């Protein structure tokens, strides 16, 4: 756990769909079609209304983020962040943008808590170590630049398995030093 101004950045191991936060982040694709991985879990637990809202939005560019309701989830909103596929080019910058745009969108909606998964590390093939370094640095950067102006009190990185959790834990330790 680290603190940036009045905001805590913390790690949680588990299922992002179980968290009681203002918003959870879905690792989305540009067409906002919820299939497997995090998106599939959100759709199964949250219900069809989330996909219906995504269909109404229709598209989000890589590095961008859009917000919908959260259906039957404990969270109140789902922020759909489109991360890069490995091999498409400029992946680090696109992941950084997806992270910052997710946090910024939560802030624009005056939310106090957001939970993010390890975006792009599933079927999109992004290396977990690089993901942890980029996403954590992006969160810290955004919060430092918006100190005193952000509504966010908690930024949670929710990691599904031990391997990913431990990788993020190593990177957050370096930020604490």
ChimeraX attribute file (.defattr): number of C-alpha atoms within 10 A of each C-alpha:
attribute: neighborCount
match mode: 1-to-1
recipient: residues
	/A:1	14
	/A:2	16
	/A:3	15
	/A:4	16
	/A:5	14
	/A:6	14
	/A:7	21
	/A:8	18
	/A:9	20
	/A:10	18
	/A:11	20
	/A:12	19
	/A:13	14
	/A:14	16
	/A:15	15
	/A:16	24
	/A:17	26
	/A:18	13
	/A:19	18
	/A:20	15
	/A:21	21
	/A:22	21
	/A:23	29
	/A:24	32
	/A:25	31
	/A:26	32
	/A:27	28
	/A:28	28
	/A:29	22
	/A:30	18
	/A:31	14
	/A:32	25
	/A:33	17
	/A:34	23
	/A:35	15
	/A:36	14
	/A:37	14
	/A:38	21
	/A:39	20
	/A:40	15
	/A:41	17
	/A:42	28
	/A:43	23
	/A:44	14
	/A:45	15
	/A:46	20
	/A:47	15
	/A:48	16
	/A:49	15
	/A:50	20
	/A:51	22
	/A:52	14
	/A:53	15
	/A:54	21
	/A:55	14
	/A:56	9
	/A:57	14
	/A:58	12
	/A:59	17
	/A:60	18
	/A:61	17
	/A:62	19
	/A:63	22
	/A:64	22
	/A:65	27
	/A:66	22
	/A:67	22
	/A:68	18
	/A:69	18
	/A:70	26
	/A:71	19
	/A:72	17
	/A:73	22
	/A:74	17
	/A:75	22
	/A:76	16
	/A:77	22
	/A:78	26
	/A:79	25
	/A:80	26
	/A:81	32
	/A:82	31
	/A:83	31
	/A:84	29
	/A:85	20
	/A:86	16
	/A:87	10
	/A:88	7
	/A:89	10
	/A:90	11
	/A:91	19
	/A:92	19
	/A:93	14
	/A:94	19
	/A:95	28
	/A:96	22
	/A:97	22
	/A:98	28
	/A:99	29
	/A:100	24
	/A:101	23
	/A:102	30
	/A:103	28
	/A:104	20
	/A:105	17
	/A:106	26
	/A:107	18
	/A:108	12
	/A:109	12
	/A:110	13
	/A:111	21
	/A:112	17
	/A:113	22
	/A:114	28
	/A:115	29
	/A:116	24
	/A:117	23
	/A:118	27
	/A:119	25
	/A:120	24
	/A:121	22
	/A:122	15
	/A:123	10
	/A:124	15
	/A:125	13
	/A:126	21
	/A:127	13
	/A:128	19
	/A:129	16
	/A:130	15
	/A:131	22
	/A:132	23
	/A:133	19
	/A:134	18
	/A:135	24
	/A:136	20
	/A:137	18
	/A:138	20
	/A:139	21
	/A:140	21
	/A:141	14
	/A:142	17
	/A:143	25
	/A:144	15
	/A:145	10
	/A:146	15
	/A:147	15
	/A:148	11
	/A:149	11
	/A:150	22
	/A:151	18
	/A:152	22
	/A:153	17
	/A:154	19
	/A:155	26
	/A:156	22
	/A:157	25
	/A:158	25
	/A:159	22
	/A:160	16
	/A:161	11
	/A:162	11
	/A:163	11
	/A:164	19
	/A:165	20
	/A:166	15
	/A:167	17
	/A:168	26
	/A:169	16
	/A:170	13
	/A:171	17
	/A:172	20
	/A:173	11
	/A:174	9
	/A:175	13
	/A:176	9
	/A:177	6
